[in-house]
Amino acid sequence: MSTMIFEVYDALKDAGATEDKARKAAEALAAYENRFNKVESDLNLLKWMVGFNLALSAGILLKMYA
């Protein structure tokens, strides 16, 4: 069984959707939320990698020309 966002499920039920359709829609949104969280964590790692690379490059350039 997949993860489901209960707030979305309840909202869809209140809006008149059938139980099966509301459940599937809430599960689909939860899957997208998990994908966005993974992309966000990968982006944070890449930011740290770029920052480290810039600092290392600046340190090498300062060492060479100073």
DOPA-392998 format. One record per residue (C-alpha): residue in three letters; x, y, z; residue number from 1. Coordinates in steps of 0.001 Angstrom, whole numbers, plus 500000, padded with zeros to 6 digits. Layout:
% residues N
{type = ALA	u = X	v = Y	w = Z	seq = NUM};
...
% end
This chain:
% residues 66
{type = MET	u = 500000	v = 500000	w = 500000	seq = 1};
{type = SER	u = 501283	v = 503387	w = 499045	seq = 2};
{type = THR	u = 501536	v = 506457	w = 501246	seq = 3};
{type = MET	u = 498566	v = 508806	w = 501115	seq = 4};
{type = ILE	u = 498040	v = 512460	w = 502043	seq = 5};
{type = PHE	u = 494961	v = 512343	w = 504262	seq = 6};
{type = GLU	u = 494222	v = 516073	w = 504002	seq = 7};
{type = VAL	u = 493925	v = 515765	w = 500221	seq = 8};
{type = TYR	u = 491870	v = 512600	w = 500578	seq = 9};
{type = ASP	u = 489442	v = 514280	w = 502971	seq = 10};
{type = ALA	u = 489168	v = 517363	w = 500761	seq = 11};
{type = LEU	u = 488395	v = 515266	w = 497701	seq = 12};
{type = LYS	u = 485810	v = 513245	w = 499617	seq = 13};
{type = ASP	u = 484146	v = 516464	w = 500808	seq = 14};
{type = ALA	u = 484162	v = 517759	w = 497233	seq = 15};
{type = GLY	u = 482148	v = 514751	w = 496109	seq = 16};
{type = ALA	u = 484740	v = 512362	w = 494671	seq = 17};
{type = THR	u = 484253	v = 508650	w = 495157	seq = 18};
{type = GLU	u = 486344	v = 506950	w = 497813	seq = 19};
{type = ASP	u = 488417	v = 505015	w = 495271	seq = 20};
{type = LYS	u = 489184	v = 508073	w = 493131	seq = 21};
{type = ALA	u = 490027	v = 510205	w = 496171	seq = 22};
{type = ARG	u = 492374	v = 507518	w = 497510	seq = 23};
{type = LYS	u = 494191	v = 507121	w = 494173	seq = 24};
{type = ALA	u = 494567	v = 510883	w = 493733	seq = 25};
{type = ALA	u = 495939	v = 511329	w = 497259	seq = 26};
{type = GLU	u = 498416	v = 508475	w = 496699	seq = 27};
{type = ALA	u = 499542	v = 510010	w = 493389	seq = 28};
{type = LEU	u = 500173	v = 513370	w = 495073	seq = 29};
{type = ALA	u = 502139	v = 511666	w = 497845	seq = 30};
{type = ALA	u = 504347	v = 509979	w = 495235	seq = 31};
{type = TYR	u = 505104	v = 513346	w = 493642	seq = 32};
{type = GLU	u = 505862	v = 514850	w = 497043	seq = 33};
{type = ASN	u = 508417	v = 512098	w = 497695	seq = 34};
{type = ARG	u = 510040	v = 512752	w = 494322	seq = 35};
{type = PHE	u = 510283	v = 516496	w = 495030	seq = 36};
{type = ASN	u = 511883	v = 515799	w = 498416	seq = 37};
{type = LYS	u = 514535	v = 513636	w = 496743	seq = 38};
{type = VAL	u = 515248	v = 516309	w = 494130	seq = 39};
{type = GLU	u = 515556	v = 518925	w = 496887	seq = 40};
{type = SER	u = 518043	v = 516821	w = 498858	seq = 41};
{type = ASP	u = 520094	v = 516167	w = 495697	seq = 42};
{type = LEU	u = 520106	v = 519894	w = 494969	seq = 43};
{type = ASN	u = 521387	v = 520670	w = 498479	seq = 44};
{type = LEU	u = 524233	v = 518186	w = 497987	seq = 45};
{type = LEU	u = 525132	v = 519786	w = 494657	seq = 46};
{type = LYS	u = 525156	v = 523250	w = 496245	seq = 47};
{type = TRP	u = 527639	v = 522076	w = 498867	seq = 48};
{type = MET	u = 529801	v = 520423	w = 496207	seq = 49};
{type = VAL	u = 529909	v = 523599	w = 494096	seq = 50};
{type = GLY	u = 530680	v = 525747	w = 497128	seq = 51};
{type = PHE	u = 533527	v = 523451	w = 498172	seq = 52};
{type = ASN	u = 534903	v = 523451	w = 494622	seq = 53};
{type = LEU	u = 534789	v = 527259	w = 494427	seq = 54};
{type = ALA	u = 536535	v = 527620	w = 497792	seq = 55};
{type = LEU	u = 539222	v = 525115	w = 496830	seq = 56};
{type = SER	u = 539770	v = 526785	w = 493446	seq = 57};
{type = ALA	u = 540006	v = 530222	w = 495053	seq = 58};
{type = GLY	u = 542496	v = 528891	w = 497588	seq = 59};
{type = ILE	u = 544677	v = 527393	w = 494858	seq = 60};
{type = LEU	u = 544587	v = 530619	w = 492831	seq = 61};
{type = LEU	u = 545536	v = 532691	w = 495884	seq = 62};
{type = LYS	u = 548382	v = 530312	w = 496669	seq = 63};
{type = MET	u = 549683	v = 530476	w = 493080	seq = 64};
{type = TYR	u = 549607	v = 534262	w = 492658	seq = 65};
{type = ALA	u = 550191	v = 535529	w = 496164	seq = 66};
% end
